[in-house]
Amino acid sequence: MILLLLQRFRVVLVVSALFSRGLPAADVAPPLFEELVVWKKHEQAIGSYFVYGLTVTPRGTVLAFAEARLPSQDPPDTEPHHLALKRSHDGGRTWSDNILVEKADGEYWKAHGQDGKRECWANPAAVTDRKSGRVFIFYVLNEGAVGGKNTQRYTRNFYRTSDDEGVTWSARVEVTDLLNTKADATANRDATGDWVKDEHGFPCDHLGRAFHMPGPGHGLQLRSGRLLMQFWNRTALVNREGKGIPEKSRRYGLSLLYSDDGGKVWHAGPAFGTELNATESRIVELDDGRLYLNARTGNGPSSRRGVIIGMQQGLEWSMPGYDSAMPTYRGVDCGLNVVHDGAQQVLLLSRCEEPVDRKKLVISSSGDAGQTWAHKLVHPGGASYSDLVVLPDGVVGLLYRMRKPELPDAEVGFIRFNLSWLRQ
């Protein structure tokens, strides 16, 4: 009996020590945990709402973006998608009806000589300028299926802006040319001034990549005011003969667009992350001025996250490596954000804990810039893509795709929680 008590006491000490490295001392706020629904399953005859973006305006309006995939069932990446938005004025407790930022109505393709084809708008990633309140939503037009095959050879990249808390949106602005760059971030043109093209005949970057995706989720505004939007890049899924290109040969990697004038002009930043085959990612600014980037690096089971550290406000990146402090788990897009508890900065990462299936949503937290992590289960059932936003009152919002037996109609959930709950 004494031995059993000692063993239990030892377990408590070990768990307490691990948790204390991840989080600072408890604050005075009472624990908060609220689960809500943003999009119900098949809401407005949509097949699924998937791939998410989150931002909050200076006035506190929360904007949640998603691909609204059209067919009646769970459609693939290449099928037609609207780009949908919902707004919340009460910190995510209630949500507006859908606002369609883009419609898969065939108008874009018709204007570009492909009548009868519907658009696949994809990968929303938001960023808000604190000074002006202007919201940017970056996204792509995916080429879609070609001859019934999932080739995904290229994307067209755009953004729209809103100056009224997401109610109305500007005309789209294309930034594809800014992503087709040489290694030094200049335009990837040849000596005659023509765009260098990949093996399929599409303008590409210095590694032959014509497929560029923002975020997803959200970009970042630095304390200096600089706006950053991260992108992931790769080659087509097939070669010129139509044969599939293995995942490790697609030259996955990252790049950036940045603006120092509130988004009036965007510039190409460096390309990096090919050593890790990095894809979907998030960035936060650490208290010491460095940037911490956390990226998905594979699709298979037991994947490790990639971590890259940025300097010079995102113009230089170094120390690429896999996060050995984090357990392996299923490769899937994860949310990342920071909160402050007094003088201490806390990193929060939302992820699926299960290494094989997309389920067991966990919040991992770190009070030492990702050197050690504590983990708390949020949702034990099915869960996949997610994103995190910090509200003006310090409450954290978590948007994620969920499956719950007790809520069969719920598809996209929003959880409100604080650090007090996370420490329980």
C-alpha positions in Angstrom: 0.0 0.0 0.0 2.8 2.4 0.9 4.6 1.6 -2.3 1.4 2.2 -4.3 1.0 5.6 -2.7 4.6 6.5 -3.4 4.2 5.6 -7.0 1.1 7.7 -7.3 2.8 10.6 -5.6 5.7 10.3 -8.0 3.4 10.4 -11.0 1.7 13.6 -9.7 5.1 15.2 -9.3 6.2 14.4 -12.8 3.0 15.6 -14.4 3.0 18.8 -12.3 6.6 19.5 -13.3 5.9 19.0 -17.0 2.9 21.2 -16.9 4.7 24.0 -15.0 7.4 24.1 -17.7 4.7 24.6 -20.3 2.6 27.3 -18.5 3.2 30.1 -15.9 1.5 30.3 -12.6 -2.3 30.4 -12.5 -4.1 33.7 -13.1 -7.2 35.0 -11.2 -9.7 34.5 -14.0 -12.2 31.6 -13.4 -11.9 28.7 -15.8 -13.8 29.2 -19.1 -14.7 26.5 -21.7 -17.6 26.9 -24.1 -18.4 24.8 -27.2 -20.4 26.3 -30.0 -21.3 25.5 -33.6 -20.3 27.8 -36.6 -21.3 25.7 -39.6 -23.7 22.7 -39.3 -23.2 19.7 -41.5 -24.4 20.4 -45.1 -25.6 23.9 -44.1 -27.2 25.6 -47.1 -26.7 22.4 -49.2 -22.9 22.6 -48.9 -21.1 19.3 -49.0 -18.6 20.4 -46.3 -17.0 23.4 -44.8 -13.3 22.8 -44.7 -9.9 24.5 -44.5 -10.3 27.5 -42.1 -9.1 31.0 -41.5 -9.6 33.2 -38.5 -9.0 36.8 -37.6 -10.3 39.4 -35.2 -10.7 43.1 -36.0 -9.6 46.0 -33.7 -13.3 46.4 -32.8 -13.5 42.8 -31.7 -15.4 41.3 -34.6 -14.4 37.7 -35.2 -14.3 36.6 -38.8 -14.3 32.8 -39.7 -13.5 31.8 -43.2 -13.9 28.4 -44.9 -14.0 26.6 -48.2 -17.7 25.8 -48.9 -17.3 22.7 -51.0 -20.4 22.3 -53.2 -21.4 18.7 -53.8 -23.8 17.1 -51.4 -21.3 14.7 -49.8 -17.7 15.3 -48.7 -16.0 16.4 -51.9 -12.3 16.4 -52.8 -9.9 19.3 -53.1 -10.4 19.8 -56.8 -14.2 20.1 -56.9 -16.0 23.6 -57.0 -15.8 25.6 -53.8 -17.3 28.9 -52.7 -15.3 30.9 -50.2 -17.6 31.5 -47.2 -17.4 33.8 -44.2 -19.3 34.2 -40.9 -19.0 37.1 -38.5 -19.4 37.2 -34.7 -19.9 40.3 -32.5 -19.8 38.5 -29.2 -16.5 36.7 -29.2 -17.7 33.6 -31.1 -20.9 32.8 -29.1 -23.2 33.5 -32.0 -22.5 33.8 -35.7 -24.0 35.5 -38.7 -25.4 33.8 -41.9 -23.0 33.0 -44.6 -21.3 35.8 -46.6 -19.8 34.5 -49.9 -16.6 36.2 -50.6 -16.2 34.2 -53.8 -18.8 32.1 -55.7 -18.1 29.1 -57.8 -20.5 30.3 -60.4 -18.3 29.9 -63.5 -17.9 33.6 -64.1 -14.1 33.7 -63.6 -13.5 30.8 -65.9 -15.9 32.0 -68.5 -14.1 35.4 -68.6 -10.9 33.5 -69.2 -12.0 31.3 -72.0 -13.3 28.2 -70.1 -17.0 28.4 -70.3 -18.9 25.7 -68.3 -16.2 25.2 -65.7 -16.9 26.2 -62.0 -14.2 27.6 -59.8 -12.4 25.9 -57.0 -11.6 28.8 -54.6 -9.4 27.5 -51.8 -7.2 28.0 -48.7 -8.4 31.2 -47.0 -5.8 32.9 -44.8 -6.6 36.2 -43.1 -4.6 39.0 -41.6 -5.8 42.3 -40.1 -4.0 45.6 -40.0 -4.3 46.9 -36.4 -3.9 50.6 -37.4 -6.5 50.9 -40.2 -8.7 47.9 -39.2 -8.5 46.7 -42.8 -9.0 42.9 -43.2 -7.1 41.0 -45.9 -8.2 37.5 -47.0 -5.7 35.7 -49.2 -6.8 32.7 -51.1 -6.3 30.8 -54.4 -8.1 29.7 -57.5 -7.1 26.0 -57.8 -6.8 24.7 -61.3 -9.1 21.8 -60.3 -9.3 18.4 -62.0 -8.0 18.1 -65.5 -9.6 15.3 -67.6 -11.1 14.0 -64.4 -7.7 13.6 -62.8 -6.3 15.4 -59.7 -3.3 17.0 -61.2 -3.3 20.4 -59.4 -0.6 21.9 -61.7 -1.0 25.6 -60.8 -2.9 28.1 -58.7 -3.8 31.8 -59.2 -3.3 33.8 -56.0 -5.6 36.7 -54.9 -6.6 38.8 -51.9 -9.6 40.9 -51.1 -10.0 43.6 -48.4 -12.8 44.7 -46.1 -13.0 48.1 -44.3 -16.4 47.4 -42.7 -15.7 44.4 -40.4 -16.2 41.8 -43.2 -19.6 42.9 -44.4 -18.4 43.9 -47.9 -15.3 43.1 -49.8 -13.1 44.9 -52.5 -12.5 43.6 -56.0 -9.9 40.8 -56.0 -6.2 41.6 -56.4 -4.0 39.1 -58.0 -0.5 38.4 -56.5 0.5 35.3 -58.4 3.5 37.0 -60.0 4.9 37.9 -56.6 5.2 34.2 -55.8 6.9 33.1 -59.0 10.3 34.3 -58.0 14.0 33.4 -58.1 15.9 32.5 -55.0 16.7 36.1 -54.3 12.9 37.0 -54.4 13.1 38.8 -57.8 10.8 37.9 -60.6 11.6 34.5 -62.2 12.0 35.8 -65.7 14.6 34.9 -68.3 17.1 37.1 -70.1 14.5 38.2 -72.6 12.0 39.2 -69.8 9.7 36.3 -70.3 8.4 34.2 -67.4 10.3 31.0 -66.8 7.8 28.1 -67.1 7.5 24.6 -65.6 7.3 21.4 -67.6 3.5 22.0 -68.1 4.0 25.4 -69.5 2.9 27.5 -66.5 5.0 30.4 -64.9 6.8 29.1 -61.9 9.4 29.9 -59.3 13.1 29.0 -59.3 12.3 25.4 -58.2 9.8 24.8 -60.9 6.8 25.3 -58.6 3.6 26.9 -60.0 1.4 25.7 -57.2 1.3 28.2 -54.3 -1.1 28.2 -51.3 -1.5 30.9 -48.5 -1.5 29.8 -44.9 -4.1 28.5 -44.4 -5.5 30.0 -41.2 -4.0 33.5 -40.7 -0.9 35.6 -41.3 0.7 37.9 -38.8 1.2 41.6 -38.1 4.5 42.3 -36.3 4.9 44.8 -33.5 6.6 47.0 -36.1 3.4 47.0 -38.2 4.8 44.8 -40.9 2.2 42.4 -42.4 3.3 38.9 -43.2 1.5 36.2 -45.2 3.1 32.8 -45.4 2.6 30.5 -48.4 3.5 26.9 -49.1 4.6 25.8 -52.6 5.1 22.7 -54.6 5.3 21.3 -58.1 2.3 19.6 -59.9 1.2 16.2 -58.6 1.9 14.7 -62.0 4.7 15.0 -64.6 4.3 15.9 -68.3 3.5 12.3 -69.1 0.7 12.2 -66.5 2.6 10.0 -64.1 2.3 10.8 -60.4 5.2 12.6 -58.7 6.2 11.1 -55.3 5.5 13.4 -52.4 9.2 13.8 -51.5 10.0 14.9 -55.1 7.4 17.7 -55.2 9.8 20.3 -53.7 7.5 21.4 -50.9 8.6 24.6 -49.2 7.6 28.0 -47.9 7.7 31.6 -49.0 6.4 35.0 -47.8 4.7 38.1 -48.9 5.1 41.2 -46.7 3.9 44.8 -46.6 5.2 47.8 -44.6 2.5 50.2 -45.6 -0.7 48.6 -44.3 -1.1 46.4 -47.3 -1.1 49.0 -50.0 2.0 47.3 -51.6 3.1 43.7 -51.1 6.6 42.4 -51.7 8.1 39.0 -52.2 10.0 37.6 -49.3 12.5 34.7 -49.1 11.8 31.1 -50.0 12.8 28.5 -47.4 11.8 25.2 -45.7 12.5 22.8 -48.5 14.8 20.8 -46.2 11.7 19.8 -44.2 9.2 19.5 -47.1 7.3 22.1 -45.2 3.6 22.9 -46.2 0.8 24.4 -44.1 2.2 26.7 -41.5 1.6 29.4 -38.9 4.0 32.1 -37.6 4.1 34.0 -34.3 6.4 36.8 -33.0 8.3 35.9 -29.9 9.0 38.5 -27.2 12.6 38.7 -28.2 11.7 39.7 -31.7 12.4 36.4 -33.4 9.7 34.7 -35.5 8.6 31.1 -34.6 7.2 29.2 -37.6 5.5 25.8 -37.0 4.7 23.8 -40.2 3.2 20.5 -41.3 5.9 18.4 -43.0 4.1 15.3 -44.2 0.8 13.5 -44.8 1.6 10.1 -43.3 1.2 8.8 -39.8 3.5 9.7 -37.0 4.7 12.9 -38.6 6.7 15.5 -36.8 6.2 19.2 -37.0 8.8 21.4 -38.6 10.1 24.5 -36.7 12.0 27.4 -38.4 13.2 30.6 -36.7 13.0 33.9 -38.5 15.0 37.1 -38.0 15.0 40.5 -39.6 11.2 40.7 -39.4 10.9 37.6 -41.7 13.6 38.4 -44.2 16.0 35.7 -42.9 15.2 32.1 -41.7 17.5 29.6 -40.1 17.7 26.7 -37.7 15.4 24.4 -39.7 14.5 21.2 -37.9 11.8 18.8 -36.7 10.2 19.5 -33.3 11.5 16.7 -31.2 9.9 18.2 -28.1 6.4 17.5 -29.6 5.1 13.9 -29.9 4.5 12.5 -33.4 1.0 12.6 -34.7 -1.0 12.6 -37.9 0.1 15.1 -40.5 -2.6 17.8 -40.6 -3.0 21.6 -40.5 -2.6 23.0 -37.0 -3.5 26.3 -35.4 -0.8 28.4 -33.7 -1.1 31.6 -31.7 0.3 33.4 -28.6 -1.2 34.7 -25.4 0.4 36.7 -22.6 -0.1 35.9 -18.9 1.4 38.9 -17.2 5.0 39.2 -18.5 5.2 35.7 -19.8 4.4 34.6 -23.4 2.6 31.3 -23.9 2.5 29.5 -27.3 -0.7 27.6 -28.1 -0.8 24.9 -30.8 -4.0 23.1 -31.7 -3.4 19.6 -33.2 -4.7 16.1 -33.6 -3.0 13.8 -31.1 -3.8 10.5 -32.8 -0.9 9.4 -35.0 -3.0 7.5 -37.6 -6.5 9.1 -37.7 -7.7 12.7 -37.6 -9.1 12.7 -34.1 -8.3 13.6 -30.5 -8.0 17.4 -30.7 -5.4 18.7 -28.2 -4.2 22.1 -27.2 -0.4 22.1 -26.6 1.0 25.0 -24.6 4.5 26.2 -24.0 5.8 29.0 -21.8 9.4 28.7 -23.0 9.1 29.4 -26.8 8.5 25.8 -27.8 11.3 24.1 -25.8 8.8 22.1 -23.7 5.1 21.6 -24.1 2.1 20.6 -21.9 -0.9 19.0 -23.6 -4.6 19.0 -22.8 -7.3 17.0 -24.6 -10.1 19.3 -26.0 -12.2 16.9 -28.1 -11.8 13.1 -28.0 -13.7 12.4 -31.3 -13.0 13.1 -34.9 -11.2 16.4 -35.6 -8.9 17.7 -38.3 -8.0 21.2 -39.5 -8.0 24.0 -36.9 -7.1 27.6 -36.3 -6.7 29.8 -33.2 -7.5 33.4 -32.5 -6.9 35.5 -29.4 -9.8 37.8 -28.6 -9.5 41.3 -27.1 -10.4 40.1 -23.6 -7.7 37.4 -23.7 -10.1 34.5 -24.3 -8.8 32.1 -27.0 -11.0 31.0 -29.8 -10.5 27.6 -31.5 -12.2 26.9 -34.9 -12.0 23.3 -36.0 -13.7 20.5 -38.0 -15.4 18.1 -35.6 -17.4 15.0 -35.4 -19.5 14.3 -32.3 -22.0 11.4 -31.9 -24.1 13.5 -29.6 -24.1 16.4 -32.2 -24.7 14.6 -35.5 -25.4 17.8 -37.4 -22.4 19.7 -36.2 -19.5 20.0 -38.6 -17.4 23.1 -37.7 -17.1 24.0 -34.0 -15.8 27.0 -32.1 -14.4 26.6 -28.6 -13.8 29.5 -26.2 -11.3 28.9 -23.4 -8.9 30.7 -21.2 -5.6 29.8 -19.5 -7.3 29.0 -16.2 -9.2 26.2 -17.9 -6.1 25.0 -19.7 -4.3 24.6 -16.4 -7.0 22.5 -14.7 
